[in-house]
Each structure stands twice: as C-alpha cells, then as structure tokens.
Amino acid sequence: MNLKFNINFFEKYLSYLINDIEYKRIKKNLKEYDLMADIDDQRFHHFRSTINQ
C-alpha cells in the first residue's frame, strides 16, 4: 500500500513538473512571437508612411 502511494505521488509530481516546464516554454515562445509581430507591424507603418510622402 505504501509503495503504491509513493508511486502515485511520484507520478503526479512528475506530470506536474513536465506540464509546468512545457507551459513556461510555450509562454516564452508566444512572448517572443508577439514582440516580433509588433516590430514588423511598426516597420510596415513606418515604411508605408515614408513612401506615401
């Protein structure tokens, strides 16, 4: 019984740890993507306004 409890606890802890790592990795990638999208959008507006003048 005790061994089964320890394995169950370890399994839940390991899945929590993996999910946490994946969440942080995905969140970091999304932040980098959003930053690049903002920069590209600003460049587009800057170059578009200089062409029209």
BELTA-V538567 format. One record per residue. N is the residue number from 1. RES is the residue in one small letter. PSI is psi in degrees with one decimal (none if undefined). D_FIRST is the distance of its C-alpha to the first C-alpha in Angstrom with 2 decimals. Layout:
N:RES:PSI:D_FIRST  N:RES:PSI:D_FIRST
This chain:
1:m:-45.4:0.00  2:n:-39.4:3.78  3:l:-40.4:5.48  4:k:-39.4:5.17  5:f:-43.2:6.25  6:n:-40.2:8.74  7:i:-41.3:10.03  8:n:-43.4:10.61  9:f:-44.6:12.33  10:f:-40.4:14.29  11:e:-44.0:15.36  12:k:-40.3:16.70  13:y:-42.6:18.37  14:l:-42.3:19.95  15:s:-37.4:21.30  16:y:-43.3:22.69  17:l:-45.1:24.34  18:i:-43.0:25.92  19:n:-39.1:27.16  20:d:-43.2:28.65  21:i:-44.8:30.45  22:e:-41.2:31.80  23:y:-45.8:32.95  24:k:-38.2:34.84  25:r:-44.6:36.40  26:i:-41.2:37.60  27:k:-39.7:38.88  28:k:-44.3:40.83  29:n:-39.1:42.36  30:l:-38.8:43.44  31:k:-43.1:45.08  32:e:-39.9:46.99  33:y:-45.3:48.04  34:d:-39.0:49.31  35:l:-45.3:51.27  36:m:-37.6:52.95  37:a:-39.9:53.79  38:d:-42.5:55.42  39:i:-45.2:57.44  40:d:-40.0:58.62  41:d:-42.1:59.62  42:q:-40.7:61.61  43:r:-43.9:63.32  44:f:-47.3:64.30  45:h:-36.8:65.87  46:h:-50.2:67.64  47:f:-33.2:69.18  48:r:-40.0:70.04  49:s:-30.1:71.90  50:t:-28.3:73.84  51:i:-38.2:74.91  52:n:-17.7:76.26  53:q:none:78.48
